[in-house]
Amino acid sequence: MSKKPIGLLTDQLRQAIDDSGLTRYRIMKETGISESTLSKFYLGQRGLSMEAMNALGECLQLTITLGRKPVKEGK
């Protein structure tokens, strides 16, 4: 069975919002991210500031792990 591609960080954050079971209203209240900003981010119409991503990560109790893609031979 092959691994599913990780995808973009923004896609992972949207999935984490869906998986959290929290309403967007509650996320908005707990993070201080405006309803408009959160809605536009969720729809892929805009990004989030680092401050907003940090607040969202804390609200959703996320751990972010960074890693590099393997270097391809000959490059």
TAMONOR-V69634 format. One record per residue. N is the residue number from 1. RES is the residue in three letters. PSI is psi in degrees with one decimal (999 if undefined). OMEGA is omega in whole degrees, 0 to 359 (none if undefined). Layout:
n:N res:RES psi:PSI omega:OMEGA
n:N res:RES psi:PSI omega:OMEGA
This chain:
n:1 res:MET psi:127.0 omega:183
n:2 res:SER psi:153.0 omega:178
n:3 res:LYS psi:143.7 omega:176
n:4 res:LYS psi:136.6 omega:179
n:5 res:PRO psi:143.2 omega:183
n:6 res:ILE psi:-41.6 omega:179
n:7 res:GLY psi:180.0 omega:181
n:8 res:LEU psi:152.7 omega:177
n:9 res:LEU psi:-41.4 omega:180
n:10 res:THR psi:-39.2 omega:177
n:11 res:ASP psi:-38.8 omega:179
n:12 res:GLN psi:-38.3 omega:178
n:13 res:LEU psi:-41.3 omega:177
n:14 res:ARG psi:-40.8 omega:178
n:15 res:GLN psi:-39.1 omega:179
n:16 res:ALA psi:-36.1 omega:176
n:17 res:ILE psi:-47.9 omega:179
n:18 res:ASP psi:-44.1 omega:184
n:19 res:ASP psi:-18.9 omega:185
n:20 res:SER psi:-27.9 omega:184
n:21 res:GLY psi:-0.7 omega:178
n:22 res:LEU psi:147.8 omega:175
n:23 res:THR psi:154.9 omega:177
n:24 res:ARG psi:-31.5 omega:178
n:25 res:TYR psi:-46.3 omega:180
n:26 res:ARG psi:-42.0 omega:178
n:27 res:ILE psi:-43.0 omega:179
n:28 res:MET psi:-45.4 omega:181
n:29 res:LYS psi:-40.6 omega:183
n:30 res:GLU psi:-27.8 omega:184
n:31 res:THR psi:-22.6 omega:185
n:32 res:GLY psi:5.3 omega:176
n:33 res:ILE psi:130.8 omega:182
n:34 res:SER psi:155.0 omega:179
n:35 res:GLU psi:-42.4 omega:181
n:36 res:SER psi:-46.8 omega:180
n:37 res:THR psi:-45.6 omega:180
n:38 res:LEU psi:-41.8 omega:180
n:39 res:SER psi:-45.5 omega:180
n:40 res:LYS psi:-37.0 omega:176
n:41 res:PHE psi:-47.4 omega:183
n:42 res:TYR psi:-35.1 omega:180
n:43 res:LEU psi:-2.2 omega:179
n:44 res:GLY psi:18.7 omega:182
n:45 res:GLN psi:-11.9 omega:178
n:46 res:ARG psi:164.1 omega:177
n:47 res:GLY psi:-175.1 omega:177
n:48 res:LEU psi:149.7 omega:174
n:49 res:SER psi:163.6 omega:177
n:50 res:MET psi:-39.1 omega:178
n:51 res:GLU psi:-44.4 omega:180
n:52 res:ALA psi:-39.9 omega:178
n:53 res:MET psi:-38.5 omega:177
n:54 res:ASN psi:-44.9 omega:180
n:55 res:ALA psi:-41.1 omega:179
n:56 res:LEU psi:-43.3 omega:178
n:57 res:GLY psi:-42.4 omega:178
n:58 res:GLU psi:-43.3 omega:180
n:59 res:CYS psi:-41.5 omega:183
n:60 res:LEU psi:0.2 omega:180
n:61 res:GLN psi:51.0 omega:181
n:62 res:LEU psi:148.0 omega:169
n:63 res:THR psi:124.5 omega:181
n:64 res:ILE psi:126.2 omega:179
n:65 res:THR psi:125.1 omega:180
n:66 res:LEU psi:146.0 omega:177
n:67 res:GLY psi:160.8 omega:178
n:68 res:ARG psi:149.0 omega:173
n:69 res:LYS psi:148.6 omega:177
n:70 res:PRO psi:142.5 omega:178
n:71 res:VAL psi:131.5 omega:179
n:72 res:LYS psi:142.3 omega:179
n:73 res:GLU psi:140.6 omega:176
n:74 res:GLY psi:10.1 omega:180
n:75 res:LYS psi:999 omega:none
